[in-house]
Amino acid sequence: FYIILKTISFQGKRILIDEIEIGIHHSKLKNFWINILQVCKELKVQLFATTHSKECSEAFVEAAKDLDINSQNELRLIELYQSKEIVYSGTITGIDNIEYSVKNLPIKKENIYG
């Protein structure tokens, strides 16, 4: 509820929420994502959300599948992972690519969720 209220106050702007899943039961994550994505779309809020939770990422994918194709095309997943001293990042677009990325390990085979 707090996140939705904050989103309303950022109409037409950007909002960054670190560890977005904190305080949300895993069984409610998909519904949460559906609501937050719809509110952001309606209010023209660009949401940047971070998570280390695989369940949260999977719920994001499932919620995104329920969106119309135009909304799906606006989504991006940015993965960051570290191997020794090097930090890698990748931007993934397209719901099928995002789903594949969430369900599989990155190219370097590190588990970014744990």
C-alpha positions in Angstrom: 0.0 0.0 0.0 2.8 2.4 0.9 4.5 1.8 -2.5 1.3 2.5 -4.4 0.9 5.8 -2.4 4.5 6.8 -3.1 4.0 6.0 -6.8 1.0 8.3 -6.9 3.1 11.1 -5.5 5.7 10.6 -8.2 3.3 11.0 -11.1 5.2 11.7 -14.3 8.6 11.1 -12.6 10.9 8.2 -11.8 11.0 6.1 -8.6 13.6 3.7 -7.3 12.7 1.1 -4.8 15.5 -1.1 -3.4 14.5 -4.6 -2.5 10.9 -4.1 -3.6 9.7 -7.4 -2.2 10.5 -6.6 1.4 7.3 -7.0 3.5 5.3 -8.7 0.8 4.4 -12.4 1.2 5.7 -14.5 -1.7 2.2 -15.7 -2.4 1.1 -12.1 -3.1 4.0 -11.0 -5.3 2.3 -11.6 -8.7 -0.7 -9.5 -7.7 1.6 -6.8 -6.3 3.5 -6.6 -9.6 0.3 -6.5 -11.6 -1.0 -3.6 -9.5 2.3 -1.6 -9.4 2.9 -2.0 -13.1 -0.7 -0.8 -13.9 -0.4 2.2 -11.6 3.0 3.1 -13.0 1.6 2.9 -16.5 -1.4 5.0 -15.8 0.5 7.7 -13.9 3.5 7.7 -16.3 5.9 6.7 -13.5 9.2 5.1 -14.5 9.9 2.4 -11.9 13.3 1.1 -11.1 13.1 -1.8 -8.7 15.9 -4.0 -7.3 15.6 -7.5 -5.8 17.8 -10.5 -5.0 14.7 -12.6 -4.7 14.2 -15.2 -7.4 10.5 -15.5 -6.4 10.0 -11.8 -6.8 11.6 -11.9 -10.3 9.5 -14.9 -11.3 6.3 -13.1 -10.1 7.4 -10.1 -12.1 7.6 -12.3 -15.3 4.2 -13.8 -14.6 2.6 -10.4 -14.0 4.2 -9.0 -17.1 2.7 -11.8 -19.2 -0.8 -10.5 -18.2 0.0 -7.0 -19.6 -0.8 -5.9 -23.1 2.0 -6.2 -25.7 2.8 -2.5 -25.7 3.3 -2.6 -22.0 5.4 -5.7 -22.2 7.6 -4.0 -24.7 8.4 -1.2 -22.3 9.8 -3.6 -19.7 13.5 -4.1 -19.1 15.4 -6.4 -16.9 18.9 -5.3 -15.9 21.0 -8.0 -14.4 24.2 -7.3 -12.4 26.5 -10.0 -11.3 30.1 -10.3 -10.2 32.8 -12.7 -11.1 36.0 -12.2 -9.1 36.9 -8.6 -9.6 34.6 -7.9 -12.6 31.0 -6.7 -12.4 28.9 -7.7 -15.4 25.6 -6.2 -16.5 23.1 -7.0 -19.2 19.9 -5.4 -20.3 17.2 -7.8 -21.4 14.1 -6.8 -23.4 11.1 -8.8 -24.6 9.1 -10.9 -22.1 10.3 -14.2 -23.5 13.9 -13.1 -23.1 13.3 -11.8 -19.6 11.6 -15.0 -18.6 14.5 -17.1 -20.0 16.9 -14.9 -18.1 15.1 -15.2 -14.8 14.7 -18.9 -15.1 18.3 -19.6 -16.0 21.7 -18.7 -14.7 23.6 -15.8 -16.4 26.2 -16.5 -19.1 29.0 -16.7 -16.6 26.9 -19.3 -14.6 26.9 -17.3 -11.3 23.7 -17.5 -9.3 22.6 -13.8 -9.1 19.8 -14.6 -6.6 21.9 -16.0 -3.8 
